[in-house]
Amino acid sequence: MPSLKALRMRINSVKSTQKITSAMKMVAASKLRRAQQQAEAARPYAIRMGRILNTLAASVAESPNAPAMLAGTGKDQVHLLIVVTADRGLAGAFNSSIGRAARTRARTLEAQGKTVKILAVGRKGRDYLRRELASRIVGDISYAGKRRIDYGDAEGLAKRVTAMLDAGEFDVATLIYNRFQSVIAQIVTEQQLIPAPPVKDAAGNDETTALPEFEPDEETILARLLPQALAVQTYTALLESAAGEHGARMTAMDNATRNAGDMIKRLTLNYNRARQANITRELIEIISGAEAL
């Protein structure tokens, strides 16, 4: 059994850890509320924008001059995976779940003979994917040190993806991120950005929608709408990921705080037992010495 001094040092160490995890839990809880409000406020606009894009894609599908951002390049060989994770850890399985999903998606595409490229958004996703897919990573973006994700960050990411598309570096772009559902649940989501997927109804079939009429002209509207729509979709994903990160970290730190409390109770019990055993042994030695005299 460890000595009393070792047990005291272990108890003090766990208590210090408990204070840290408790503080991190409160910080995550304070950030979660604002992040959740931002994510929920952005959803309706992003959903409506996505439906508009899908409708436009259906209307220009047969046009040879359709924008590549809307209708794709006509090929399905090179896939770009935009993997969104956090820049910090201590958030349970939040980052590793995205890493596993991206790895599985990449392996599936490569098994089909496709070429995979990865744009890692967040240091944790980059570090995770470097272990097995380092050669597929074509770039990484980190928002470490930023207090809050804003629309300018999403615009920068969208411009980078657009530049890669214009350079012919990929045919299909897919966004992989954690969608915030609740404090204890984040859903791994794969969203195709380029080309725009067809509209689906409740039964999962292609939905028939009225073709839009362009005014003043199709080229002018699409030239302004498509980059903005891509930025809106990436911005929504970044907000969802941020809210999910704070929720996952709050849950993880809450569990760590409770586990530390349980460990302190067990160590305190062992300490009391060892102390009582030492006292009993000393009393026996004193009594035995007195009887010997």
Secondary structure by P-SEA (a helix, b strand, c coil): cccaaaaaaaaaaaaaaaaaaaaaaaaaaaaaaaaaaaaaaaaaaaaaaaaaaaaaaaaacccccccccccccccccbbbbbbbbbccccccaaaaaaaaaaaaaaaaaaaabbbbbbbcccaaaaaaacccccccccccccccccccccaaaaaaaaaaaaaaaaaccccbbbbbbbbbcccccccbbbbbcccccccccccccbbbbcbbbbcccaaaaaaacaaaaaaaaaaaaaaaaaaaaaaaaaaaaaaaaaaaaaaaaaaaaaaaaaaaaaaaaaaaaaaaaaaac
